[in-house]
Amino acid sequence: MRFYAAVIINRAVQAVNRAFTYKIPVALQNKIVPGLVVKVPFGHEHLEGVVVELLDQSDREDDTLKEIEAIISPNPLFGEDLLQLSQYLADYFLSTRAAFLQAMLPAGLSLTGHLPKSSLVEHFSIKIQEPVKLRSTKQKEIYAYLQQNPDAEKDVILANTNSNLSILRNMVQKEYIEKRTEMRWYQQSLKADIEFIKPECLTIEQKEVLDRLQKNAAAERKPVLLHGVTGSGKTELYLRFLEPLLRQGKQAILLVPEISLTPQMVSYFRSRLQMPVAVLHSGLSAKERKETWLGIAKGIYPLVIGARSAVFAPTPNLGAIIMDEIHDGSYKQESQPCFHALTAAKERCRLCGAQLLLGSATPPVTLYYQAQQGEYLLLQLKNRVLDLPLPRVQTVDMRLELQKGNRSMFSGVLKKQITDTLTEGKQVILFLNRRGYHTFVSCRSCGEAILCRHCAVAMAYHQEEQVLKCHYCGFTQPIPEICPNCGSKAIRQFGSGTQKVAEEAAKLWPQAHILRLDRDATLQKGSYEQIYKQMYQGEADILIGTQMVVKGLDFPNVTLVGVLAADASLFLPDLFAEEKSFQLLTQVAGRAGRRDLPGQVIIQSYQPEHEIIQAAAAQDYATFYHREIAERQMMQNPPFSFLIRMIVSGLELEKTAFAAQVLHGYLHRHLAAEEQLLGPQEAPLAKIKDRYRMQLMLKGTDLFLLRLHLRNALAEYQKDGKIKKNIRILIDIEPISMM
């Protein structure tokens, strides 16, 4: 019997970032287990905490230890693997363990341990079996009903006896009956929204890859990187690999980068597997996510599909984690605690002895390099299924279009191809990575753009609401009649967003049914699913969207893809800008011609001769990779070094800059000669949500030492009495964006 418990206090601050030992009182012996939320005395407060370990002995005298006061959560919220994972991630990403334990829980659950009453179901049974003297007729009716229906639910009892809750409570108080409380989990539909036809057989290439994957999973269980061109059947391989695993009683997690992919994946896997599939993503209500999470913990769902946070799904018998579209930036959480889902998945698979499988047509350069160095088993699908060719790609020089007098967002070639495609009864995808109607509003007299008053970014014009909107903080305002900088009335809108593209397309092709897929068009619950179904079932003709249309969507009747501004992300002040541009262009091109229909892609650019655009047009990952890896080796950038990015933010610019300089001083004391410290300087986005942002960067070849030096510097920084309040530091280990 264990008499002590190690408890993590529910405070995400470094000052209490360790486990505290408490005595387990006699009344709670055999009830306290790891993963429970308990109430404990802490200083002069009574706080919640998570039991992370049971101990045989304590390093302190019993009379100095405080006791656990009560159990809050009726069931453990974390399994042993998640408890260990929380410690690993807190150390790796220099955060607190409490912050990661909270990050593991879905909306609707928290480390307070309290569960919403709407999710608790009360059952009642007879406690005294021999006849008792019951005072009222209603008590007798309830007693008689429970004799015939033991362990009945509260609402059922009240409905069948026409009683009220106070009578039930009185009977419990007098110990005539007893109450049992349990959690009701959200029963997701088991039916597929769309019926998919089962492929007759795998290609020879797919069979070879599946065979190697299964042999690896049965023996070494080395993490696998599956590099397959768009349309090569990676999803089919995921399914074929998982099916026998799930039939054996194991559970699996399938991660997708974006909510827009979830309906497609869920329908496909439900249709093929004919078994319960749980969905975890931000589109669910807090109640649905919480109850699904608890259902997963009970083992109700063999397969969990979801976005980044689903990596923490509480599967008690985990056999595999698959991360589809592993290149996507959505797998990185940019807020505290800042982490990458790949790091969490890799460690969780190690803890559980599960298989990790990563898939992409455009894997990150660092990941592909690591696979070539043997850290991952590299498997490749070089051909599309059914021997389908990659889509034909044509680049259009928009400079020549301007010379011809065409100031439209559609080149002459793209207009003709859209018309021809619609005439043939096929579908079109148009990609523009800018939402809104106009991308910014500025003064033609002084040239100043209208900036968000809370963020150092230009506001976008949204025609539907007739407002300017900030895409970082959500602030809106009407278009000013005069320039706030010079007083001129020459206020004009510039650039084009998805709203304007949709409007122009409707004028050019008035008979076409046009849909938009961007953040603004999908605010309402269920809108993703509705748009996907309409496109998949051929009810829409043109889909206009931002990055959401890039992320693995599979529409059988799409034969034409148009990229309206291929240069949009190419010249951002970001170390990874060219890599992201190649991935975007390659992925969106891969949406065309994915069945037995030839596909065509038209890329509009003001620099079509750029090497990145040329490589994407050729769907040539090898050429892109060798160019990019050579540049990174020359500059000693990742994967040949490690980076840690620090964002110091505050409400006043001078105090923020001072705090950043103080942190720089402490860091400089600890660094070795071969390590670099860059900054402080203004971050590319210098102000967001009223907070000024300064950036520092650590660079070196030993990530362990970089983290150690930063941890020591932060400890000294926190003790510095000159630092003002309201200063925050965001630590980004191995950043994937510099914006």
N, C-alpha and C positions, 0 to 999 in steps of 0.2 A: 504494500500500500504506500502511495506517495503522500507526503505530508506538506509539501511546499509546491508553489507554482510560480513560474517566471511570467511576469505580466508586462506587456507593452502598454503604456499609458496613452490615452487618446489625446495627444497633444503633438502636432507636427512641428516641433521645434527642436533644435539640436541640443538644447540644455537638458532635455529629458529623453534623448534618443538612445535609450538602453533598456534592458529588461530589469524590472524591479522584483525582488523576491517577497512573496506573501505566504503566510501560513494558511493552510486550508482548515477551516473549523470542522469540528466533528460532525456537525449537522450536514455539511456539504461533502463529506468523504464519499467517494465512489460516484459523485455527481459531476465533479470538476474534471473536464477533459480539455486537451488542446483545441483551440479554435473557438471556444466559448467567449462571449462578452460578459464581463463581470463588473460589479461595482466595488471599488476599493477606496480606502482613505488615502489621500495624498496631500501631505502638508495639512493645511487647514480646510481642504476641500474634500468632496466625495466625488470621484471621477470614474468614468468607464475605462476599461482596459481589456486587452485581448490576452487570454492565456496562450502562451506560445510553447510552454514546456512544463512538464511535471518533474519535480526534483525529489530525490531521496533525502537529501540533506541540504542545509544552508550554511553559508560561510559566516553567518552572524548568529548571535545568541537568540534563542527563542523569545526571550522577554523584550528584545528590541524590535522584533518583527511585528507588523500589523497583520490583521486577518482580512481575508476576503469577506465582504459583507453580504453579497447576494449574487445570484446568477441572473443576468438580464435576458440574454437570448435563449429561447427554449432549446435550440439546437446549435451545434458548432457552425460557425460561418465560414471556416477555412479548414481544408484538409492539411495533412502533414506536408505535402509537396508545396502548397501555396505558402505555408508558414515559412518554410526554408527559402522559398523563392523571394519572399519579401525581404529577408535579410540580405540575400545576394544582390538584389537590385538596389537596395538602399546603399550598400557599400560601393557598388559599381558606378552608380549615378550620383553619388555624394548627396543623397537626400536622407530623409528620416524613414524609419521602418513604419511608423504610424501613417505617414503619407502614402506609402505603397500599399499598406493594408486597406486604407480607404479607397485607393485607386482600383483595387481588385473587386470592390463591391459595385453592383449596378446602382443606377439612380433608384431611389426608393428604399435602399438599405444604407445604414451608416454604422460607424463604430460605436454609436450609442447603444446599438443592439436592439432598440425598440422597433417592433414591427407594426405597420399600420393595421388598425383594427379591421379594415375591410378585407384583409387577407387571413385573419384568424377565424377558425371555425370551432365553435364550442360544441362538444358532445356530452351527453348526460347519461348516467347509468344508475341503477339502484345500488345503494351502499348497504342498507339494512335489509336483509332478505326476508326476515320474519315479519309477520303483519305488524303494523304500527298504527297508533291512533293518530290519524290525520284530521286536522281541524276542519278544513274547508272541502267543499265539493270539488273545486278545481285541483287541489292537491291530490285528492283521490283519483281524479281523472288522469293526472300526469303520472301518478304512480302506476296505475293500471296500464297506461300506454307504454311505459318503460318496461313493464313485465313482458309485454308482447313484442316490444321493439327496443332491445337493449342498445346502448351506445348510439342513440338517435341524436341528430343535429338539433340545435336550439330552434331554428326557424321552423323545422318540421314539427317539433313538439308543440310549439305555440300555435301553429296553424291547425293541427289536428285536435287540439284540446281547447282552442279559443281562449287561451290564457295569456298572461302578460309576464314580462321578464322578472318583475319583482317577486312573483310567486316562486319561480324557479330559484332565484337567489335565496329566498327564505328557506326553501327546502334543502339547499346546499349548506346553508348556515347551520341548520338543525341536524345536518348529516344524514338526512333521509336518502339523499341522492348525492352523487359526486360528479364533478365536472372535469373533462379532459379537453385541453386546447391543442389544436394542430394547425399547421399551415396548409392553405389551399393554394396550389400552384396553377399558373395560367396554362390551360390546355390549348396549345396551338393546334390549328387545323392540320390534319394528317394528309389532306388531299392536295395534290399538285394543282396549281393554278392553270398550268399549261401542260398538256400531254406531249411528251417527247417520244419520238420513234427510236427504238433501240438499234444502234448500229449492228449490222450483221456480223462484222468481224473487224479485228484490228489489222492495221497494215503491218508488214514485216518489220518495219522500223519501230512501230509502237510495241509489238510483241517483244522485240529484243530489249527495249528499254524497260518494259514491265517485268521481264524476267530478271534483269539485273537489279531492279528496285526490290523485288520480292526476296531475292537471294541476300541482298544487303540487309534487309529488315530482319531476316531470319538468323543472321550471323552477327556481323559487326555493328549494325545499326548506325553507320556513319551518316551524318547529315548529308542530304542530297540536294544538289542544284540541278533542276531540270530546265535546260535552255532549249526552248522550242519556238520556231517561227510562228507568227500569228496564223491561226487556223490549222495548226499541226495536231490538234487533238489532245492537248494537255488535260483538259477537264475530264475527258473520257478515261485517261490514265488514272487520274485521281480516284474516280469512281471504281474502276477495276481493282485498284490497289486496296481501297477501303472496304469494299463489300465483304470479302472473306474475313477481314479483321473484325468487322462489326457483327457478323454472324457468329463469331466465336465468343461474343459477350464483351468485347472491348468497346471503348468509346473513342471518338475522334473529334478534333476541332479543325474546321476549315475556315481560314481567315481570308476575307476579301478586303480590298483597300477602301471600298466606298459603298455606302448604303445602296447606291443605284445598282450594284451588282447582286445584291442579296436576293431580290425576288427571282432573278433568273437562276441563280445557283440553287435556291431552295426548291423551286419548282422542278428543276432538272433532277435533283437528288431524290426528292420525294417520289417522283414519277418512276424512277429507275429502281430505287431501293425498296419501296413500299414499306417503309418503317418510319417511326416518329423522327422528325428533324426539328431541333430547336433553333430559334432565330434570336440573336442578341445584337441589337444595333440601336442607334439613337432615335430611329423613327418610331420605336415602341414607346408607349407611355411608361412612366416610372413604375406604375403598378405592374404592367405586363412584364417589364424587364426583371423586376424583383422576383415575381412569382415564377417566371421561366427559369431564373437562376437557381431558385430553390428546387424546382423540378429536376434540373440537371443534377443537382447534388444528390437527389433521391435515386438517380439512375434511370429516370423515366425516358430520357432521350439518348439513343446511341450516338447520334451525330449532332454537333453544334456548329452552326454557320453564323458568322458575324464579322464585324469590323474589328479594329485594333483591340479594344478592351475584352473581346471574347477570348483572347489568349489566357485570361484568368478564369475562364469558366470552371466551376468546381467539379469536374469530372472525377468520380472516385476510381475509375479503372481506365486511365488514359493509355491509348495505344499508339496514337499518331497525332501530329499537328502538321497541317498543310497550309502554307502561305502562298496564295495565288497573287500574281502580279507583284512580286517581291520588290520590284524597283520603285513602287509608288511611295511618294512622300507622306501619304496619310498614315503609314505605319509608325511615324514618329510623332510622339506627343510633345508639342512645343511649350506647354505650360507646366508648372510644377505639379507633380514630380516629372521632370523631363526624361523620357526614356524611349527606346525603340523596341517595338514588339518583337523584332527578330532576336534581340538579346534575351528577352524574357522567354520566348519559345524555345530557344536553343538550350537554355539552362533547365527549363521545366522538363524538356524531353530527356535530358541527362538524369535528372532526379527520378523520373518515372520509368526510365528504360524504354521510352517511346521513340518512334521514328519521326524525324523532321524532314519535310519535303518542301522545297522552295521552287516555285515555277515562274518563268518570265520569258518573253521574247526579247526583252532588252534589260538583262540583269545589270545591277549597279556595277560599275567598273571595279570597285574595291572587292565586291563579292566574287566576281568572275576571276579576278586575280587570285583570291584566296583559294578558289576551287582548282585553279591551275597549279597552285602550290601544294595541293593535297589535303587542304582542310575540309573540303567537301568532296563527295563523289559527284563528278560532273557527268551528267547524261544529256544527250542532245537529240532533238527531233529537227532535222534539217529540211523536211518536206511537209507540205500540207497534205491532209487526208484526201483520199480519192484522186491523188495525183493532180490536184488543182494547182494551177500556177499562182504565184503571187500576183497581186493586182498590177496592172500597167500604171506607171507613175509618170506624170508630165508636169514639169515646172513652168510657171508663167512669170515673165519679168514684168512686174507692175510699172516699172519706169517706162517701158515701151507703151504700155496702155495709156499712161498719162500723155505721152507724146502724141498719141492718136486722138487725144481729147476725151478719153474715157475716164471720168472721175468717179465712176461707180465703184462700189466694193466688189462687184462681180466683173471679172475679165470676160472678154468676148468668148473665149474658149469655154469657160465654165458655164456661161449662160446657155450656149448651144448644147453642151453635154447634159445640163439639167433638163432642158426641154426635151431632148431625145430620150433621156432615161424615163421621164414621166410619161411620154408618149408610148413607150414600151410597157408601161404598167409596173415599172420597178421603182425602188425607193432610193432616196438621197440622204446623206448625212453631210451637214455643213458645220465645220469646226471653227470657232473663234474664241480664244481664251480671254474674253472680256464680256462681262455681263453688263446690264443696263442698256440705255439707249445711246447716249454719247459717253465717251470715256472720261471727258473732263470739260469744264466750262472755264473760259478765260476772257480777259479783256484784250481787244484788238488794239487798244491805244498803248497800254504799258506792257502787255504781254504776260501779266500775272494771272496764274490760275486761281480759281476759287478753292481754297484749302479748307479742310475740316478744322473747326476751332479746337477740337480735342486731339487731332492726330496730324502729323506733318505729311499728309497725303492729299492729292487732289480728289475732290468729290465727283461722283459720276451722276449724270442726269438720267432719271428714270421717268419715262414719258407717262406710263400708266398712272403713277401717283402724282406726276407733275412736280417732282421735288428733286433736289440734289441729295445724294445719299453717300455716306462714308462706308466703304466695304470692310472697314476694320472695327469700328465701334458702333455702327448702325445709326449714327446721328443723321438727322434729316433737316433740311431747311429749304425754303422757296428760293428760286433763282433771284438774285438781287437785281434791282432795276439799274443801279449804278455800281461802278467798280469800287469796292471798299478801299482800294489802294490809291487810285488817282481821280475818282469821281466821274469817269467817263461813262457814257451810256452804251458804249460799244461792247456789250456782253454777248458772246456767241458760244455755241456749243461746237465741240470738235471731237473727231474720232467716232468710231462706231462700236456699239456693243451688240449683244445678241438680240435685244429688243428691236433695234433699228434694222438689223439684218432680217429679222422675221417680217417687219413691216415692208421692207423693200422687196422681199421675196413674194409676199402676198400680192404686191402690185404687178410683179412680173409674171407670176403664175397664179392667177386668181382662182383657178379651179382646184388647186392643190390644197390638201389638208396638211397644215403646217403645225408642228409641235416645237416647243422649246424645252430644253433640259439644262437648267442652271439652278443656282441656289434660290433665286427669286421665284422661279416657276414651280418649285417643289417644297414650298413652305408648309402647305397643307398636308396633313397626315394621309398617306395612301397615294399621294400624287406620283411618286416614283413608279409604283406598281402599275398605275393606270397608264402612264406614258409608255412604259415598257410593253404592256399588253397590246396597246394600240399599234405600236410599231411592229411587234412580233407577228401579230395577226393580220398585218397589211391594211389596217384601217387608217393609217397616216401615210403621207407621201414624202414629206421632207421633215427631218429632225435637225434642229439647229441647237447647238449646245457648246458648253465650255468643256473643261477637262472631264466632266462626267461621261461624255460620249466616247472618251478615249479608253475607259477602264474596262476592257474585256467584254463589252456588250456584243451579243451575237444575234444579228438579224438576218434571216435567210434570204430576204429579198432585196437587200441593199447591194447595189452594183456600182454606185458612184459616191465618192467622198471628195468634198472640196475643203481645202484648208485656206482660209481667207487672209490670214496674217501670220505667215510662217516665221517672221522675224520677231514676233512680240516678246518672246522670252530669251532670245539669243544673246542680247547685249546687256542683260541685267548685271549689277555689280555683285556677282555671286560666283564663287569658285566653281560651282557645279552647274552653271547656266547652260553650257554647251551640252553636257550630259543630259540634262532635263529636256532640252530642246530636241535632241535626237530621239529620246524616248517618246516624247509627245507625238512627234511627227510620224515615227515608225508605228506607234500603237494606233493612231487614228487612221493611218493608211491601211492597217490590217483589218479594219471593219468592213472593207469592200470585198465582194466576191468570195464569201465564205461557204457557199454551197456549190452547186453545179453550174453557177453562173459566173462568167468572167467579170472581174472587177477592174475599175479604173479610179485613179486618184489624181486630182489636180491640185498642185501646191502653188499658191500665189505668194510671191516674195519680191522684195525690192533688192535682194541680193541672192538670186538663185544659184550663183556660182560658188557660194560659201560651201566649204568642205562638209560641214555638218548637214546642210540641206541636201547636198549631193549624196552623202552616205545614207541619209534617211530615205531619199527618193529611190535609191537602189536597194533598200531594205538590207543593207550591208553592215551587219553588226561587227564583223571581223575588222573591216577597214576603220570603222569608228573606234573600236577598242584599241587597236594598235597605235592609232594616232593619239588618243587620249592618254594611254598608259605611258607612252614615251614622254609626253609633256609633263605628266605628273612626276615621273622619275627624275626628269631634269630639274624640276622645281622642288623636289622632295616633298610633294604633297601626298595625301592618302592615296594608295595604301602603303606608301613608303615612309609615312610618319603618322602620328596621331594628333588630333586637334581637340582642344577644349575651348569652347566659346563662353564668355561671361557677359551678360547684359546687366549693367547697373542702371537702375531706373529710380526716378524720384519726381516729386511735384514741382521742384524748382531746379532750373538748369545749373546754376552755380553750385548748389549743394550736391547735385548729382555728379557734376564734373569733379568736385573735391573728393567725394567718396570713391570715385573710380581711380583717382590719383593715389589715394591712400591705399587702396587694394593693390594697385600696381607696385607701390613701395614694399609692401609685405611680401608679395610674390617674388619680387626681384631678389630679395634676401635669400630665398630658398632654392632658386633654380640652379641647376648645374650649367657648366659652360656651354655644353652642346644643345641646351634647350633654349627656345626663343619665346620672348614675351612681346607681343605686338599690341599697340595702343597705350593708353585709352584714346578713343576717338569716337565721334558720333556714329551711331549705328546707321545703316542705310535707311531704315525707317526711324528717324530721329525722335519721333514723338508718337505715342499711341495711347489713346484713352487718357489724355491729360498727363501722361507720364513721359518725361524726357528720358532718353536712352543713350547710354554710353557703352561702347563695346571694347572688350579686351580679348586677346587670343593667346592661348598657350600652344606651343608646337614642339614635339619631340618624338623620339623613337621608342620610348618606354612608357606605355600608358599607365602602368602601375605607379611609376615614379611621379609622373605628372599629377595623378590624382593625390598622391601622398603630399606633394609640395603644395598643391592647392588646398588640401584639407588643413594643413598646418597654417598656411597663410590666412585662411578664413577664420580659424580659431583666434589668431592674433587680431584680425580685423574686428571681430565681434567684441573684443575687449576694449577697443579704442574709444575713449570717451568723447572724441571730437566728432564722431559720426552722428549726424542728426537722425531723428525719427523719419519714418516714411520712406526710407531707402531700402530697396529690394535688390537682391542679386539672383538672377536666373543662371543656373549652371547647365550647360548643354555639352554633355560628353559625346564626342564623335558627331558633330553637327552634320546635317545633310543640306542645310541651307544657311546662307549668310544674310538673309533678309530680315 
